[in-house]
Amino acid sequence: MPVDGRQVVDRLRVRRLVCPVLGCGRQTFREQVPGLLEHHQRRTVRLTRQIAEVARELCGRAAARLSGQLAVPVSRTTMLRWLWRLPAPEAPVPAVIGVDDFALRRRHRYATIITDAVTGRRIEVLPGRDADPLEAWLRKHPGIQVVCRDGSATYAEAIRRALPDAVQVSDRWHVWRNLCGKVQLEVRAHADCWAAALNPPLPGGVHEQTTRERWNKIHTLLGQGVGLLDCSRRLGLALNTVKRYARMPEPTGLRIAPAYRPTLVDAYREHLRRRRTEEPGLPVLHLFHEIKELGYTGSLNGLHKYLNQGRADGDRPVTTASRAARLLLTDPDHLRLKQTALVEKITAACPEISELANLVSDFAALLTPAQGNDVKLTEWITATRAAALPHLHSFANGLELDRSAVDAGLTLPYHNGRTEGVNTRTKRIMRQMHGRAGFDLLRHRILLQ
């Protein structure tokens, strides 16, 4: 044991006892010291418990390095042995569980983790993310009543086959994330409508010309009665690309706005504009000396670059499809006054975007679980299908395919948030054991956390 940063070895002297019973398997044995030592151990119970805790938190080389600093030198293999000796916690399977997958090797190997959806306690880790392992595990635990999951059809099928009476709850965060992706596509599809009212026109480039040519070719084939799949084969484009262009009423002219970083010249932009308006032929060196007297601490080269980019002549477009979609998806109470005014301009410039903003607001209100949200969801889907928003139509169709689970997610208080948190900590464990841990050791560590 360590004392004041030094390793201390206790030499204990015990008695050797003799068993008087004839035929006993052990004729002699040594007396034990309860609470201090265990059978066949060379470390005290307290030190063994401390080493086991360090091994559980760090494992391997990291645990060995820390134990050396604590004056308890232990090798990494000993740490692994002590980690294996720790028994996995055994507790009854709760009635409400969460199921999610995580990557052992991204795009190659995955695993499934099962947790208590209320407390976040780890219950089991299964290899793969197929339906069969999960179905086999669920059949062994028929007392489960509620299962929280994401939109995975594989997990849904496994739960349906193993526990047909269990309630499946679709996680609200994943539903909202799917909606965010569709909203961004809708905003991008109507960029010509709302961007013209906000962004000054910019000269078109190669990207815009390519976009227009693709749109013309695809719509020409569609007008001739050619199907989407046949269009993708004839033009050598992906099927999703053909679908995206087919939904565009007009070839979009959206351009990516320059993402400039703040510079030291920004504080003198108004002075540069005024001086260049008064004297268009004023040399840059003269402007440099003027703003230098006003407190500019940058270089002449930085000023040249600033002026060549046109940042002093006028405001460049600052509203992209991603930013516009983000503003529409943000709670209005969390927007600044400037952002609120920008949202009003975007919705006023395009009737489709205005309708999209109303639908997003109505759906966001459903994310607070309450009775009757399933009826409101039906009304929302009906209103969405009546709107001229094809990307939102596909989102509504996806909700209908998993309708019972979505209804449960909008009406019941259960969710998969704690399971996602467990996955985040699992990634930390995997980084600690990267390249060395097999699935059995990883599973053991996850269950011990």
C-alpha positions in Angstrom: 0.0 0.0 0.0 1.2 3.6 -0.6 1.9 5.9 2.4 2.9 9.6 1.7 3.9 8.8 -1.9 6.0 5.8 -0.9 5.4 2.1 -1.4 5.0 0.3 1.9 5.0 -3.5 2.3 3.4 -5.0 5.3 4.9 -8.3 6.5 2.2 -10.2 8.2 2.8 -13.3 10.4 0.0 -15.7 10.8 -0.5 -19.1 12.4 -0.5 -22.4 10.6 -3.4 -24.6 11.8 -4.0 -28.4 11.6 -7.3 -30.0 10.9 -8.0 -32.8 13.4 -10.6 -34.5 11.2 -9.2 -37.6 9.6 -9.5 -37.8 5.8 -9.8 -34.0 5.5 -8.8 -32.8 2.0 -6.6 -30.1 3.6 -4.6 -31.3 6.7 -3.1 -27.9 7.3 -4.1 -24.3 6.5 -3.2 -20.8 7.5 -5.5 -18.5 9.4 -7.2 -15.6 7.5 -7.4 -12.0 8.5 -11.0 -10.8 7.7 -11.1 -7.4 6.1 -7.4 -7.3 5.4 -6.5 -10.1 3.1 -8.2 -12.7 0.9 -7.2 -16.2 0.0 -4.1 -16.4 -2.3 -3.7 -12.6 -2.4 -0.5 -10.5 -1.9 -2.4 -7.2 -1.7 -4.7 -5.9 0.9 -8.4 -5.8 0.2 -8.4 -2.0 0.2 -5.5 -1.8 -2.3 -7.1 -4.4 -4.5 -10.3 -2.4 -4.6 -8.4 0.8 -5.5 -6.6 -1.0 -8.4 -9.8 -2.4 -9.7 -11.4 1.1 -9.8 -8.4 2.5 -11.6 -8.6 -0.4 -14.1 -12.3 0.1 -14.6 -11.9 3.8 -15.4 -8.7 3.8 -17.5 -7.7 0.2 -18.4 -4.4 -1.0 -19.8 -1.4 1.4 -20.1 -3.2 4.5 -18.8 -4.1 2.7 -15.6 -0.6 1.4 -15.2 0.9 4.9 -15.6 -1.5 6.3 -13.0 -0.8 3.5 -10.6 2.9 4.2 -10.9 2.4 7.8 -9.9 0.4 6.6 -6.9 3.3 4.5 -5.7 1.5 1.3 -6.6 3.5 -0.1 -9.6 1.2 -2.5 -11.5 1.7 -3.7 -15.1 -0.9 -3.2 -17.9 -1.6 -6.9 -18.1 -2.3 -7.0 -14.4 -4.7 -4.1 -14.8 -6.5 -6.1 -17.6 -6.7 -9.2 -15.3 -8.3 -7.1 -12.5 -10.7 -5.6 -15.0 -11.8 -9.0 -16.1 -12.3 -10.1 -12.4 -14.8 -7.3 -11.8 -18.2 -8.8 -12.1 -20.7 -7.3 -14.5 -23.6 -5.7 -12.7 -26.7 -7.8 -12.6 -30.0 -6.1 -12.2 -33.5 -6.9 -13.4 -34.4 -5.7 -16.9 -36.7 -2.6 -16.7 -40.0 -2.3 -18.4 -38.8 0.7 -20.5 -35.6 0.3 -22.5 -33.7 2.2 -25.1 -32.0 0.6 -28.2 -29.4 2.2 -30.4 -26.3 1.3 -32.5 -22.8 2.6 -32.4 -19.8 2.0 -34.8 -17.0 -0.3 -33.9 -15.4 0.6 -37.2 -17.4 3.2 -39.2 -19.1 1.8 -42.3 -17.9 -1.7 -41.6 -18.8 -3.0 -38.1 -21.4 -1.9 -35.7 -22.9 -3.0 -32.3 -26.2 -2.6 -30.5 -26.5 -1.2 -27.0 -29.5 -1.6 -24.7 -30.0 0.7 -21.8 -32.6 1.6 -19.2 -34.4 4.5 -20.9 -35.2 6.1 -17.5 -31.9 5.9 -15.6 -29.4 5.3 -18.4 -28.1 2.1 -16.9 -26.3 -0.2 -19.3 -28.1 -3.5 -19.7 -26.5 -5.3 -22.6 -24.3 -4.9 -25.7 -24.9 -7.1 -28.7 -22.7 -7.6 -31.7 -23.9 -6.2 -35.0 -27.0 -4.1 -35.6 -29.1 -6.8 -37.4 -32.5 -7.9 -36.3 -31.7 -11.4 -35.2 -29.4 -10.7 -32.2 -31.9 -8.1 -30.8 -34.9 -10.4 -31.4 -33.2 -13.3 -29.6 -32.4 -11.1 -26.6 -35.9 -9.6 -26.4 -37.4 -13.0 -26.5 -35.5 -13.9 -23.3 -37.0 -10.8 -21.6 -40.7 -10.8 -22.2 -41.4 -8.3 -19.4 -40.4 -5.3 -21.5 -43.3 -3.0 -22.2 -41.8 0.1 -23.9 -38.9 0.2 -26.4 -37.4 3.6 -27.4 -35.5 3.6 -30.7 -34.6 5.8 -33.7 -36.1 5.4 -37.1 -34.4 2.1 -37.8 -36.7 -0.3 -39.7 -34.4 -3.2 -38.6 -34.9 -2.6 -34.9 -38.6 -2.0 -35.5 -39.0 -5.4 -37.2 -37.0 -7.2 -34.4 -39.2 -5.6 -31.7 -42.4 -6.4 -33.6 -41.5 -10.1 -34.0 -40.2 -10.6 -30.5 -42.6 -8.4 -28.5 -45.7 -7.7 -30.5 -47.5 -6.2 -27.6 -44.6 -3.8 -26.6 -45.0 -0.1 -27.4 -42.4 1.3 -29.8 -41.4 4.9 -29.2 -39.7 6.8 -32.0 -37.2 9.3 -30.6 -38.3 12.9 -31.0 -34.8 14.2 -31.7 -34.3 11.9 -34.7 -37.8 12.9 -36.1 -36.8 16.6 -35.7 -33.4 16.0 -37.4 -35.1 14.4 -40.4 -37.4 17.4 -40.7 -34.4 19.7 -40.6 -32.9 18.0 -43.6 -36.1 18.3 -45.6 -36.5 22.0 -44.6 -33.0 22.8 -45.8 -33.8 21.1 -49.2 -37.0 23.1 -49.5 -35.2 26.4 -48.7 -32.5 25.6 -51.3 -35.1 24.7 -53.9 -36.8 28.1 -53.6 -33.6 30.0 -53.3 -34.2 32.0 -56.5 -37.4 33.4 -55.0 -36.2 34.6 -51.6 -32.5 35.2 -52.3 -33.3 37.8 -55.0 -35.0 40.0 -52.4 -32.0 39.8 -50.0 -28.8 39.2 -51.9 -27.5 41.5 -54.6 -27.0 39.7 -58.0 -23.7 38.1 -58.6 -22.2 37.1 -61.9 -22.9 33.5 -62.7 -20.1 30.9 -62.8 -19.4 27.4 -64.1 -21.5 25.8 -61.4 -24.6 27.8 -62.3 -24.2 27.0 -66.0 -23.8 23.3 -65.3 -26.9 23.4 -63.1 -29.0 25.0 -65.8 -27.8 22.5 -68.4 -28.6 19.6 -66.2 -32.1 21.0 -65.4 -32.8 21.5 -69.1 -31.7 18.0 -70.1 -33.7 16.3 -67.3 -36.9 18.2 -67.8 -36.6 17.6 -71.6 -36.5 13.9 -71.0 -39.3 14.0 -68.4 -41.4 16.0 -70.9 -40.9 13.2 -73.4 -42.3 10.6 -70.9 -38.9 9.2 -69.8 -38.9 7.8 -66.2 -36.5 9.0 -63.5 -34.5 5.9 -63.5 -34.1 5.9 -67.2 -33.0 9.6 -67.1 -30.3 8.8 -64.6 -29.0 6.0 -66.9 -29.0 8.1 -70.0 -27.4 11.2 -68.4 -25.0 9.2 -66.1 -26.3 10.9 -63.0 -27.3 9.5 -59.6 -31.0 8.8 -59.2 -31.3 11.1 -56.2 -29.7 13.9 -58.3 -32.3 13.4 -61.0 -35.1 13.5 -58.4 -33.7 16.7 -57.0 -33.6 18.4 -60.4 -37.1 17.1 -61.2 -38.5 18.8 -58.2 -37.1 22.2 -59.2 -39.7 24.3 -60.9 -36.9 26.4 -62.4 -33.1 25.9 -62.5 -31.8 27.4 -59.3 -29.3 30.2 -59.4 -28.2 29.9 -55.8 -24.6 30.7 -55.2 -22.6 30.2 -52.1 -21.9 33.4 -50.3 -18.3 34.2 -49.5 -17.5 33.3 -45.8 -15.1 36.1 -44.9 -13.5 36.2 -41.5 -13.4 39.3 -39.4 -10.3 41.5 -40.1 -8.8 44.6 -38.7 -10.1 46.7 -41.6 -13.8 46.0 -40.8 -13.8 48.9 -38.3 -12.9 51.4 -41.0 -15.2 50.1 -43.8 -17.5 53.2 -43.7 -14.5 55.5 -43.9 -13.1 53.6 -46.9 -16.5 53.7 -48.7 -16.9 57.4 -48.2 -13.4 58.2 -49.4 -13.6 56.0 -52.4 -17.0 57.5 -53.3 -15.6 61.1 -53.0 -12.3 60.3 -54.9 -12.6 57.1 -56.9 -8.9 57.3 -58.0 -7.5 57.7 -54.6 -4.4 55.5 -54.2 -4.6 52.6 -51.7 -1.4 53.8 -50.0 -3.1 57.1 -49.2 -6.1 55.3 -47.7 -3.7 53.2 -45.7 -2.1 56.3 -44.1 -5.5 57.7 -43.4 -6.8 54.7 -41.5 -3.4 54.3 -39.8 -4.0 57.7 -38.2 -7.4 56.5 -37.1 -5.9 53.6 -35.3 -5.5 50.9 -37.9 -2.8 48.4 -36.8 -2.9 46.0 -39.7 -0.7 45.8 -42.8 -0.9 47.4 -46.2 -1.2 43.9 -47.8 -4.3 43.2 -45.7 -5.9 46.4 -46.9 -5.1 45.6 -50.5 -6.7 42.1 -50.1 -9.7 43.6 -48.4 -10.3 46.1 -51.3 -9.7 43.6 -54.0 -12.3 41.3 -52.6 -14.8 44.1 -52.9 -15.7 44.1 -49.2 -15.5 47.9 -48.9 -17.7 48.6 -52.0 -20.9 47.0 -50.7 -22.4 44.3 -48.6 -21.8 40.8 -50.0 -24.6 38.3 -49.8 -24.6 36.9 -46.3 -27.7 34.7 -46.4 -27.2 31.2 -47.6 -29.7 28.4 -47.8 -28.2 26.7 -44.7 -28.4 29.9 -42.7 -32.0 30.6 -43.8 -33.0 27.1 -42.9 -31.3 27.4 -39.5 -33.3 30.6 -38.8 -36.6 29.0 -39.8 -35.8 26.0 -37.5 -34.8 28.1 -34.5 -37.3 28.9 -31.7 -38.5 32.5 -32.4 -37.9 33.4 -28.8 -34.2 32.6 -29.2 -33.7 34.8 -32.2 -32.2 38.3 -32.0 -34.1 41.3 -33.4 -31.8 41.3 -36.5 -32.4 37.6 -37.1 -36.2 38.0 -36.6 -36.3 40.8 -39.2 -34.3 38.6 -41.7 -36.8 35.7 -41.2 -39.7 38.1 -41.9 -38.0 39.3 -45.1 -37.4 35.7 -46.3 -41.0 34.6 -45.6 -42.4 37.8 -47.2 -40.4 37.3 -50.4 -41.6 33.7 -51.1 -45.1 32.3 -50.3 -43.8 28.7 -50.2 -41.2 29.6 -47.6 -43.9 31.4 -45.6 -46.0 28.3 -45.6 -42.9 26.2 -44.8 -42.2 28.4 -41.7 -45.8 27.9 -40.5 -45.6 24.1 -40.9 -42.2 24.0 -39.0 -43.7 26.1 -36.2 -46.7 23.8 -35.9 -44.6 20.7 -35.9 -42.2 22.1 -33.3 -45.2 22.5 -30.9 -45.9 18.8 -31.2 -42.4 17.9 -29.8 -43.6 18.5 -26.3 -45.3 15.2 -25.3 -49.0 15.6 -24.6 -52.2 13.8 -25.1 -53.9 14.6 -28.4 -50.7 15.2 -30.3 -51.4 12.2 -32.5 -54.6 13.9 -33.7 -52.7 17.1 -34.3 -50.1 15.2 -36.3 -52.8 13.9 -38.6 -53.9 17.4 -39.2 -50.3 18.5 -39.8 -49.7 15.8 -42.4 -52.9 16.7 -44.2 -51.8 20.4 -44.4 -48.3 19.4 -45.5 -49.6 17.3 -48.4 -51.8 20.1 -49.5 -48.8 22.5 -49.7 -46.5 22.7 -52.7 -43.5 21.4 -50.8 -42.4 18.1 -52.3 -39.5 17.5 -49.9 -41.9 17.8 -47.0 -44.2 15.4 -48.7 -41.5 12.7 -48.4 -41.0 13.5 -44.7 -44.8 13.1 -44.2 -44.7 9.8 -46.0 -41.9 8.6 -43.7 -44.0 9.5 -40.7 -46.9 7.5 -42.0 -44.7 4.4 -42.4 -43.7 4.5 -38.7 -46.9 6.2 -37.5 -47.6 4.2 -34.3 -44.1 4.8 -33.0 -44.2 8.5 -33.9 -47.5 8.9 -32.2 -46.0 7.2 -29.1 -43.0 9.5 -29.2 -45.3 12.6 -29.3 -47.6 11.5 -26.6 -45.4 9.6 -24.1 -42.6 11.1 -22.0 -40.1 8.4 -23.0 -37.2 9.2 -25.3 -33.8 7.8 -26.4 -31.7 10.7 -25.0 -30.0 8.7 -22.2 -29.1 6.0 -24.7 -27.4 8.6 -26.9 -25.5 9.9 -23.8 -24.3 6.4 -23.1 -23.1 6.1 -26.8 -21.1 9.3 -26.3 -19.3 7.8 -23.3 -18.8 4.6 -25.2 -16.9 6.5 -27.9 -14.6 7.8 -25.1 -14.0 4.2 -24.0 -13.2 3.1 -27.5 -10.7 5.9 -27.9 -8.9 4.7 -24.8 -8.7 1.2 -26.1 -8.3 1.9 -29.8 -6.8 -0.9 -31.8 -6.3 -3.3 -28.8 -9.7 -4.1 -27.4 -11.8 -7.0 -28.7 -15.6 -6.9 -28.6 -15.8 -9.0 -25.3 -13.5 -6.6 -23.4 -15.2 -3.5 -24.8 -18.6 -5.0 -23.8 -17.3 -5.7 -20.3 -16.1 -2.1 -19.9 -19.3 -0.6 -21.2 -21.4 -2.7 -18.7 -19.1 -1.6 -15.8 -19.5 2.1 -16.4 
